[in-house]
Amino acid sequence: MVVSCNFFTLLLVLAFSVSLCFGNKNSGGYLFPQFYDHSCPRAQEIVRSVVAKAVAREARMAASLVRLHFHDCFVQGCDASLLLDSSGSIVSEKGSNPNKNSARGFEVIDEIKAALEKECPRTVSCADVLALAARDSTVLAGGPNWEVPLGRRDSLGASLSGSNNNIPAPNNTLQTIVTKFKLQGLDIVDLVALSGSHTIGLSRCTSFRQRLYNQTGNGLADSSLDEAYARQLRTRCPRSGGDNNLFPLDLVSPVKFDNYYFKNIVASKGLLNSDQVLFTQSVGTMILVKQYAESNELFFDNFAKAMVKMGNISPHTGVNGEVRKNCRKVN
């Protein structure tokens, strides 16, 4: 009996230690990487496999899946509210300004969820699928790996207003961006590191046109933008039309996850206003940009830590929320 009691005491201590490492005190529960080890042992393997196939078909999908996790977590926490289609009283976040005509990868999430439902029905949440897909996409693009704390449940609703107001916009001032991150419990180290996800992916002309033609309302281009780079961008991003023309966020290695995004910013070649202001509007963020431009290892380390921290924003756990059978609608 003594041996048995000591054994279970040890298990409790270990479980509590895991909670301390990965817990979110505001969630009413805790997340930990081993959450599905017994209920769905192949969960992470299944997610990784589907994401790998999707990225092999289209390299851009890696950036799209990382972006879905980001846009989900900044609205009501990491609860898969972004994945809900409009139905009944639910107005989908997919129609918000940050997501309309730009958020993508929903079909990949559907494919992952279908495979998981076949393997272990009603077990793995859509919110956890988003977190795992973002990690796997990063790794497949050459970025860092990290253990993903798991155990989130899915929301029963969405917030269109939250999506419109909480997600940083390409033309926001740095102070506005800092404030939006702070409201989520994220600091400037997290902000700059997470902005580094723009080392992969594409952006539409409409997201940065103002920088090319009328940055401050005086009819002139943004003075912080390299002139030769601006001329290059104007060839495919005219004053009117071409809104959906796509441009790499990292002009050097747009499908490889590395620190060239930061090197571009130092060279005044950040594509979005929200990229370049990291170097021009704050000494604190400028120092971080320089550090990441000089050290890929430091960037990778801080990015992985920031992704875990972001993934812990107000998750539903325990009896809160549900595990959706279909990520697009509540059960």
VENURZI-V638027 format. One record per residue. N is the residue number from 1. RES is the residue in one letter. PSI is psi in whole degrees, 0 to 359 (NA if undefined). NEAR is the number of other ideal C-beta (glycine too) atoms within 12 Angstrom. Layout:
N/RES/PSI/NEAR ; N/RES/PSI/NEAR
This chain:
1/M/322/7 ; 2/V/317/8 ; 3/V/316/9 ; 4/S/314/10 ; 5/C/317/11 ; 6/N/323/12 ; 7/F/313/13 ; 8/F/329/14 ; 9/T/319/14 ; 10/L/318/14 ; 11/L/319/14 ; 12/L/319/14 ; 13/V/316/14 ; 14/L/317/16 ; 15/A/320/19 ; 16/F/323/16 ; 17/S/318/15 ; 18/V/319/23 ; 19/S/319/24 ; 20/L/324/16 ; 21/C/321/19 ; 22/F/2/32 ; 23/G/159/23 ; 24/N/109/32 ; 25/K/335/16 ; 26/N/355/17 ; 27/S/344/30 ; 28/G/9/20 ; 29/G/189/26 ; 30/Y/151/28 ; 31/L/144/40 ; 32/F/148/31 ; 33/P/333/25 ; 34/Q/14/24 ; 35/F/321/35 ; 36/Y/11/31 ; 37/D/327/18 ; 38/H/322/11 ; 39/S/333/21 ; 40/C/75/30 ; 41/P/331/17 ; 42/R/11/21 ; 43/A/308/38 ; 44/Q/324/32 ; 45/E/318/22 ; 46/I/315/31 ; 47/V/313/41 ; 48/R/319/29 ; 49/S/314/24 ; 50/V/318/36 ; 51/V/318/40 ; 52/A/318/25 ; 53/K/320/19 ; 54/A/318/32 ; 55/V/327/31 ; 56/A/324/18 ; 57/R/323/17 ; 58/E/110/22 ; 59/A/328/25 ; 60/R/337/28 ; 61/M/332/35 ; 62/A/312/40 ; 63/A/322/42 ; 64/S/321/36 ; 65/L/323/47 ; 66/V/317/47 ; 67/R/323/37 ; 68/L/317/46 ; 69/H/317/46 ; 70/F/310/46 ; 71/H/335/44 ; 72/D/311/53 ; 73/C/331/46 ; 74/F/359/42 ; 75/V/108/41 ; 76/Q/13/35 ; 77/G/181/39 ; 78/C/84/49 ; 79/D/11/43 ; 80/A/21/46 ; 81/S/330/48 ; 82/L/332/48 ; 83/L/346/41 ; 84/L/133/40 ; 85/D/161/22 ; 86/S/133/17 ; 87/S/129/16 ; 88/G/239/13 ; 89/S/356/12 ; 90/I/125/23 ; 91/V/116/21 ; 92/S/142/27 ; 93/E/348/40 ; 94/K/340/32 ; 95/G/4/23 ; 96/S/163/30 ; 97/N/318/25 ; 98/P/339/34 ; 99/N/332/35 ; 100/K/129/21 ; 101/N/14/17 ; 102/S/322/31 ; 103/A/133/34 ; 104/R/170/28 ; 105/G/3/40 ; 106/F/325/34 ; 107/E/327/22 ; 108/V/318/38 ; 109/I/319/44 ; 110/D/317/25 ; 111/E/319/27 ; 112/I/313/43 ; 113/K/319/40 ; 114/A/318/23 ; 115/A/321/27 ; 116/L/322/39 ; 117/E/326/26 ; 118/K/322/19 ; 119/E/314/24 ; 120/C/88/23 ; 121/P/142/18 ; 122/R/40/21 ; 123/T/309/30 ; 124/V/124/44 ; 125/S/156/46 ; 126/C/327/46 ; 127/A/320/50 ; 128/D/327/47 ; 129/V/316/51 ; 130/L/316/50 ; 131/A/317/49 ; 132/L/320/47 ; 133/A/324/52 ; 134/A/317/51 ; 135/R/312/38 ; 136/D/324/39 ; 137/S/318/48 ; 138/T/313/41 ; 139/V/316/30 ; 140/L/332/34 ; 141/A/1/37 ; 142/G/9/23 ; 143/G/189/36 ; 144/P/160/33 ; 145/N/155/25 ; 146/W/158/27 ; 147/E/130/23 ; 148/V/115/41 ; 149/P/135/37 ; 150/L/167/39 ; 151/G/11/41 ; 152/R/153/48 ; 153/R/166/36 ; 154/D/147/42 ; 155/S/163/38 ; 156/L/6/24 ; 157/G/177/27 ; 158/A/173/36 ; 159/S/98/29 ; 160/L/318/28 ; 161/S/321/17 ; 162/G/321/30 ; 163/S/321/33 ; 164/N/329/24 ; 165/N/332/22 ; 166/N/333/37 ; 167/I/127/37 ; 168/P/141/39 ; 169/A/155/28 ; 170/P/333/32 ; 171/N/10/26 ; 172/N/150/30 ; 173/T/162/21 ; 174/L/320/31 ; 175/Q/322/19 ; 176/T/318/23 ; 177/I/315/36 ; 178/V/317/28 ; 179/T/317/19 ; 180/K/324/30 ; 181/F/318/35 ; 182/K/322/18 ; 183/L/339/23 ; 184/Q/4/34 ; 185/G/19/24 ; 186/L/139/33 ; 187/D/187/23 ; 188/I/335/28 ; 189/V/316/28 ; 190/D/317/35 ; 191/L/308/42 ; 192/V/319/41 ; 193/A/313/39 ; 194/L/329/44 ; 195/S/334/47 ; 196/G/349/50 ; 197/S/344/43 ; 198/H/5/44 ; 199/T/346/43 ; 200/I/156/39 ; 201/G/177/43 ; 202/L/159/30 ; 203/S/150/35 ; 204/R/151/27 ; 205/C/319/31 ; 206/T/340/28 ; 207/S/344/34 ; 208/F/6/41 ; 209/R/318/33 ; 210/Q/323/28 ; 211/R/333/37 ; 212/L/336/34 ; 213/Y/332/23 ; 214/N/60/17 ; 215/Q/316/23 ; 216/T/14/16 ; 217/G/6/9 ; 218/N/9/11 ; 219/G/11/11 ; 220/L/156/17 ; 221/A/163/28 ; 222/D/122/32 ; 223/S/343/15 ; 224/S/1/29 ; 225/L/128/34 ; 226/D/129/24 ; 227/E/317/17 ; 228/A/320/15 ; 229/Y/320/29 ; 230/A/318/27 ; 231/R/320/14 ; 232/Q/317/18 ; 233/L/323/34 ; 234/R/339/23 ; 235/T/334/15 ; 236/R/2/20 ; 237/C/81/31 ; 238/P/174/16 ; 239/R/326/16 ; 240/S/148/12 ; 241/G/165/12 ; 242/G/24/20 ; 243/D/322/21 ; 244/N/8/18 ; 245/N/135/21 ; 246/L/143/26 ; 247/F/142/34 ; 248/P/136/33 ; 249/L/333/39 ; 250/D/108/35 ; 251/L/349/28 ; 252/V/309/23 ; 253/S/72/24 ; 254/P/345/28 ; 255/V/5/28 ; 256/K/129/23 ; 257/F/105/39 ; 258/D/189/31 ; 259/N/16/40 ; 260/Y/336/30 ; 261/Y/316/44 ; 262/F/324/42 ; 263/K/322/28 ; 264/N/318/35 ; 265/I/317/42 ; 266/V/328/27 ; 267/A/13/24 ; 268/S/32/26 ; 269/K/34/34 ; 270/G/133/44 ; 271/L/311/41 ; 272/L/153/40 ; 273/N/320/34 ; 274/S/341/39 ; 275/D/307/45 ; 276/Q/329/42 ; 277/V/342/35 ; 278/L/336/44 ; 279/F/339/35 ; 280/T/344/24 ; 281/Q/1/25 ; 282/S/132/21 ; 283/V/320/14 ; 284/G/312/20 ; 285/T/328/35 ; 286/M/318/24 ; 287/I/318/20 ; 288/L/319/34 ; 289/V/314/42 ; 290/K/318/23 ; 291/Q/317/27 ; 292/Y/328/39 ; 293/A/330/30 ; 294/E/335/16 ; 295/S/104/21 ; 296/N/324/26 ; 297/E/316/16 ; 298/L/317/25 ; 299/F/311/36 ; 300/F/316/29 ; 301/D/313/23 ; 302/N/328/34 ; 303/F/314/45 ; 304/A/316/30 ; 305/K/319/23 ; 306/A/326/39 ; 307/M/321/42 ; 308/V/317/37 ; 309/K/316/28 ; 310/M/320/40 ; 311/G/346/46 ; 312/N/10/37 ; 313/I/110/38 ; 314/S/54/34 ; 315/P/149/44 ; 316/H/133/34 ; 317/T/172/35 ; 318/G/234/16 ; 319/V/354/11 ; 320/N/140/24 ; 321/G/199/32 ; 322/E/175/28 ; 323/V/107/39 ; 324/R/144/37 ; 325/K/325/23 ; 326/N/123/26 ; 327/C/344/40 ; 328/R/349/28 ; 329/K/154/25 ; 330/V/159/27 ; 331/N/NA/20
